[in-house]
Amino acid sequence: MIEEIKTNENINKLAAIECLLFMADRPLPAAEIAVILDISPPAVRQLVDELAGRYLGLQIVEVAGGYELITSKEYFQFINQLHKQPKFKLSPAALETLAIIAYRQPITKPEVEQLRGVNSDSVVSTLLDHELICERGHKHAPGKPMMYGTTDNFLKLYNLTSLSSLPDINTFIENKPPTLEGFKEDNDE
């Protein structure tokens, strides 16, 4: 009888985690799930691992400091057919700028331009529009230029749990950039 109660509690917690991940509009940290379910973060991790083993077309990934329910990569072609959204590929200029910001953040646009050797207004604007970078306050320098850093969307796009998991910069730039679903093609950089 006691074993049956424990099993029912686990099933309820598994179902609750599944619902939370399904409804969340962002990755949910284990600590937040733990507070909601009144359990410990290690118990959340154990339940997430158990839940992840039950899916066929879905998977639970740890990204941007939390857990997220996503479709398995093998079935992307079917999801893509369902939505038929235009794709946006990062141009070489956008990828270079994104790499500079990711590895040097927080960084100002003049500092990015000094490293790149060209004006970066359009590229920075595109990265802001696609929420891969965001404003991180003003630098305490003459003119108080805006500083930029990467966002959780950047971490999700590159399937990183945190900035500390960034590969070395040459690997980052040499790898073919991921495709951003749902954005228009933009080659004016």
Secondary structure as GFF3:
##gff-version 3
##sequence-region A 1 189
A	DSSP	alpha_helix	2	23	.	.	.	ID=ss1
A	DSSP	alpha_helix	30	37	.	.	.	ID=ss2
A	DSSP	alpha_helix	41	52	.	.	.	ID=ss3
A	DSSP	beta_strand	58	63	.	.	.	ID=ss4
A	DSSP	beta_strand	66	71	.	.	.	ID=ss5
A	DSSP	three_ten_helix	73	75	.	.	.	ID=ss6
A	DSSP	alpha_helix	76	83	.	.	.	ID=ss7
A	DSSP	beta_strand	87	89	.	.	.	ID=ss8
A	DSSP	alpha_helix	92	104	.	.	.	ID=ss9
A	DSSP	beta_strand	107	108	.	.	.	ID=ss10
A	DSSP	alpha_helix	109	116	.	.	.	ID=ss11
A	DSSP	alpha_helix	121	129	.	.	.	ID=ss12
A	DSSP	beta_strand	133	138	.	.	.	ID=ss13
A	DSSP	beta_strand	146	150	.	.	.	ID=ss14
A	DSSP	alpha_helix	152	157	.	.	.	ID=ss15
A	DSSP	three_ten_helix	163	165	.	.	.	ID=ss16
A	DSSP	alpha_helix	169	174	.	.	.	ID=ss17
A	DSSP	beta_strand	179	181	.	.	.	ID=ss18
###
